[in-house]
Amino acid sequence: MFRVLCAAVASAVLSGFAFLLVTGQYTNDGPVVLHLSATHGLHLGDLFVVTGWAVAMAMLAVLAWPHRRPVSRAGRPGPWR
């Protein structure tokens, strides 16, 4: 349960930072890839932020996923505790 809580907090912080990066205005945003309105659009730099966010969220899900320890054929836990 502690791992899931840590992953949830880390994902909330990561999502907040990614949101700030995507909604901010920077000198090196890159060209607009997708126009959302007359004054807003998705820049090339935003794609890197979104890709990094997606990879990081997937890794947090892997870390938070409950792992079962392997059981030996005799039904007892193995020596790899």
C-alpha positions as CSV (number, residue, x, y, z in Angstrom):
1,M,0.0,0.0,0.0
2,F,2.9,2.3,0.8
3,R,4.3,1.9,-2.8
4,V,0.9,2.8,-4.3
5,L,0.7,5.9,-2.1
6,C,4.3,7.0,-3.1
7,A,3.5,6.4,-6.7
8,A,0.3,8.4,-6.5
9,V,2.1,11.4,-4.9
10,A,5.0,11.2,-7.4
11,S,2.5,11.1,-10.3
12,A,0.6,14.1,-9.0
13,V,3.8,16.1,-8.7
14,L,5.0,15.0,-12.1
15,S,1.6,15.8,-13.7
16,G,1.7,19.3,-12.1
17,F,5.2,20.0,-13.5
18,A,4.3,18.7,-16.9
19,F,1.1,20.9,-16.9
20,L,3.2,23.9,-16.0
21,L,5.7,23.1,-18.8
22,V,3.1,22.7,-21.4
23,T,1.0,25.8,-20.5
24,G,4.0,28.1,-20.1
25,Q,5.6,30.3,-22.7
26,Y,9.2,29.7,-23.5
27,T,11.6,31.1,-26.1
28,N,12.5,27.6,-27.4
29,D,9.0,26.1,-27.7
30,G,9.6,25.2,-31.3
31,P,7.2,25.4,-34.2
32,V,3.5,24.9,-33.7
33,V,2.5,21.3,-34.6
34,L,-1.2,21.5,-33.9
35,H,-3.3,24.7,-33.7
36,L,-5.9,24.5,-31.0
37,S,-7.2,28.0,-31.3
38,A,-6.1,31.4,-32.8
39,T,-3.8,32.0,-29.8
40,H,-3.0,28.5,-28.5
41,G,-1.4,25.5,-30.0
42,L,0.7,22.4,-29.3
43,H,4.4,23.1,-29.9
44,L,7.1,20.6,-30.8
45,G,8.7,21.1,-27.4
46,D,5.4,20.1,-25.8
47,L,5.5,16.8,-27.5
48,F,8.8,16.0,-25.7
49,V,7.1,16.9,-22.3
50,V,4.1,14.8,-23.0
51,T,6.2,11.8,-24.1
52,G,8.4,12.1,-21.0
53,W,5.3,12.4,-18.8
54,A,3.8,9.2,-20.4
55,V,7.0,7.2,-20.0
56,A,7.4,8.4,-16.4
57,M,3.7,7.5,-15.6
58,A,4.2,4.0,-17.1
59,M,7.3,3.5,-14.9
60,L,5.4,4.6,-11.8
61,A,2.7,2.2,-12.6
62,V,5.2,-0.6,-12.9
63,L,6.8,0.3,-9.6
64,A,3.4,0.5,-7.8
65,W,2.0,-2.7,-9.3
66,P,1.7,-5.4,-6.6
67,H,4.4,-8.0,-7.0
68,R,4.0,-11.6,-5.9
69,R,7.0,-13.4,-4.8
70,P,7.7,-16.7,-6.6
71,V,6.9,-19.9,-4.8
72,S,9.0,-23.0,-5.0
73,R,7.5,-26.2,-6.4
74,A,7.3,-27.5,-2.8
75,G,4.9,-24.7,-1.9
76,R,7.4,-23.0,0.3
77,P,9.0,-19.6,-0.3
78,G,12.4,-20.0,-1.9
79,P,15.7,-18.9,-0.5
80,W,15.7,-15.6,-2.5
81,R,13.8,-13.6,0.1
